């Protein structure tokens, strides 16, 4: 079958689009990796400069994985954003491909036939379905990891900011006499919040691009369209509506979207204010004592 001019253009456009997106997002992913690596090196050397290490052993190396600059958090953020960035690029290319269809999905003599429009719509719908399946697989693969990442990061911020606001457990000031070392915990809290929000922004961008094609489908007046094209539009809308419930989540405990930022801030402020009001409670006093003992051991024995 001879291809019309419009369909040949779409095939050519797909090759150009795939090449440009592959190069563009490869450079973005590379820049993301280099930025995180540079941040880790600068943060680590700055921390070593402020807190010179006296001895290096297996315990100190293991501790460094879960203390500022939180190398494990950096690894989780880089890998998550890498996959999310690739999914975003594919949804974006799918939306750009849909724009190649003729206005109103009406056949254009010499450029588009109803069969070619139908084939491109069906292929786009199938690709959209496969991308939604990849989102489900990402949730299955990273859901439990993201649940632990968000849970422990929130607990770290809650307890750390409480000690910072309460200003009575900053052992850094007590044992070093250098108040400017307080920069390290401040950077740590900013880093944790930035990593949490960065993943949320990537996921929200994917959801926006995933639902963008719904606005295209609703803009058509299907009463005057070819029956097969009408059927494809209805199938596509039903497919998107069914996949709308399959959000990227933290193992099903909570969805990762922009509303999560508000929830975290509200819970953080509520938790800190509650802990300050209960600072004379035996549990909080025990927490203060154990944390102070831990900081004493860390800053006296290792730095």
N, C-alpha and C positions, 0 to 999 in steps of 0.2 A: 504494500500500500504506500502510495506517495504521501509524504508528509507535507502539510501546508507550511506556508512561510512563518506563521506565528508559532507553530509547534517546533519548527527547527530553531527558531530564536530561543525558545524556552530551553531546549536541550543544550544549546550553546551557553545560555545564561547559567544553567546549573553547573556546568564545568567551571566557568569563571567564578561563580559564587563560591563553590566548594574550595577552589584554590585560594581565593582571597580570604575567606573565613579561616581556613586552615592556617595560613600564614599569620593573619592578624591575631588570632587567639593563641597561637603558639607563642608569639612574642609577648602577649599579655600574661600567659602562664609563666613564661620565663622571667618576666619582670616581677611577677608576684613572688616567685621563688627567691630571686636575688634580693628583693626588698626585705623579705623575712630573714634571709641569711645575714644580710648586712645589719639588720636590727639586732639579731641575736649576738653577733660578734661585738658590736658597739656596746650593747647592754652588758655583755659578759665582761669585757675588758674594763668598762666603767665600774662595775661591781667589784672586780678584783682590785682595781686601784683604790676604791674606798675601803674594801675589806680584804687586805692581803691574806692569802691562804698560808697558814703555817705548815700544814702537813697534808699530804694527799694519800688517801687509802681507799679501799673498796667502798667503805661506808659513805665517805664524802662524795665519791663519784655517783653512787646511787642516789644520794640526797639531792645532788644537783639536777637530777631529772625532774624533780617535783618541787623545786624552789626557784625563785627568780633567777634567770629570765624564763623559767617554765618551758624547757625544751620540748616536753611532751605536748603541751598546749600548742606550740608552734607547729609541730608535726601534724597534729590533728587538724589544725586550721588550714595548713597548706594543702594537705591531701583532700580535705572536704571541698575547699574552694576550687581546687583543680578540676574535680569531677563536676561540680556545679557550674563552673565556667563553661565547660564543654557542653553540658546539657543546655545551658542558656544559648550558646552559639547555634546549636542545632534547631532549637525552637525559633530563633531569630531568622535563620535561613529558610525555615519552613514558611514563616510569615512573608518573607520577601518573595518566595516562590509563588505563593498564592496571589500576590499582586500582579504576576505576569498574566493571569487569566484576563480575558476581555471584559470590559465593563458590562455589568449586568448579566454576565455569563450567557451572553447572546452570541450565536455563531456569526462570524464575520467572513463574508465571501472572499476566498483567496488567502485568508490568514488563519481562520479557526473554523473547524467543523464541530458539530455537537459531539461526535465520537471522541475527538481529541480533548475537548473540554471535560468530557465525562472521565476519560482515562486519567487525565492530570488530577482531577478532583479526587478520584478513588485512590490514586497513589499517595496523594497528600494526606488523605484521611488515614490510610494504613500506616504511613510514616509517623503521623501524629499519635496513633495508637501505640506504636512501638516505643516512641519516646516516653509516653506515659508509663509503659511497662518498665522502662529503665528507671524512672522515678521511684516506682515501687521497689525495684531491686536495690536502689540506693538506700531507701528507708530500711530494708531488711538487712543490708550490709553495714550501714552506719548508724542505724537507729539506736542500738544499745550503746555504742561508743559516744554518740551525741548526748544520750541521756546521762551518762556518767560525766561527760565533759561539762554540760550545763549545770548539773547538780553540784559537783565538787567546786566548780568555779564560783557558783553563787554562794556556797558555804564559805569559801575562802574570802570572798569580798565582804560577806556579812560579818564574819568574826574579825577580819583584818581592819575593816573600817570602824568597827566598834572600838577596837583597841586604839586605833588612830584618833578617833574623836574623844574617847575617854582620857587619852593622853597620860596613862599611868603605867602602861606596860611597854613603853618604847625603850627596851633595853639598849637599843643602839645609843641613845643619848646618855644612859647611865654609865656605860662601860667605855665609851670612846671619847666623849667630850666634844665630838664633832657633830654639831647639829645638822650640817648640810648632808649627812648621810641619810637623813630622812627622805631624800629624793628617791632612793631605791624602792621603798614600799609604795610611794605615790606612783612611780612608773609601773610597778607591778599591778596596781589596781586599774590604772588606765589601760594597760595592755590586756588584762583579762576582759574588761568591758568591751574594748575594741574588737577583740577576737570573737566574742559572743555576737556582737552586732554585725560584724562582717559576714558571718555565715547566714544570719537572718536576712541581710540585704540581698545576698546572692539568691537565696530561696525565694524571696518575695519577687525578685526580678524574673525568675523562671515562671512563677505563677502568673505574673502579668503577661509574659509572652505566650504562655500556654493558653490563656483565656482570650488573647487578642483576636484570634481567628474567629471566635464567637461573634464579635462585633461585625466582622465581615459577612458572616452568614446571615445575621439578622438584618443587614442592610439591603438584601435582595428582595425584590417583589416576585415571589415564586409563582404567582398566578399565571404569568405569561411565559414561564420557562418550559423547556422540554421535560416530559414526564420522568425520564431517567435522571436528569439533573436535579429535579425536585426531590427524587428519592435519595440521591446522594446527600443533598443538603440536610434532609431530615435525619438520615443515618448519622451524619457528622455531628449534628447538634445533640442527638441522643447519646452519642459516644462521649462528647465533651461533658455533658451533664452527668453521665455515669462516672467519669474519671474525676469529676470535681471533688468528690469525697476522698480521693486518694492523695492527700497532702503529704509532703515530707514531714515526718514527725520524729520525736525522740522515742522510738520504740512504742508508739501509740499512747504514751502518757500525755503528751501535749504537742500541738502543731507548732512548727517553727515558722512564724510569720511576724509581721510588724507589731501585732498586738502583744507579742511576747516581750517586747522591749518595755512597754508600759507596765505589764504584769511584774516584770523583774524589778523595775524601779519602785513600784508601790510596795512590793514585798520587802525590798531592801530597806526602804525608809521605815516601814512598820516594824521590821525585825530589829533594826538598830535602836529605834525609840523604845521598844519593849525591853531590850537588853539593858539599856541605860536606866530605865525605871526599876529594873530588877537587879541592879548592880550589887545590892546587899544580900541578895538571895544566896543560900548555901551553894547551889549549883553554879551560879555565876562566879562566886568567890573561889570555888574549887577550880573552875576554868581559868580564872585569872592566875591562880597560884601555879597551876601546871604549865600554863603558857609562859609565865615568867621564868620558871625553872628551865624550860626548854630553851628559851632565848639566852639565858645565862650560860647554858652548856654550849650552845652553838657559837656565841660570840666570844667566849673565853677560851674554849678548847681548840677551836678550829681557825680562829682569825687572830 
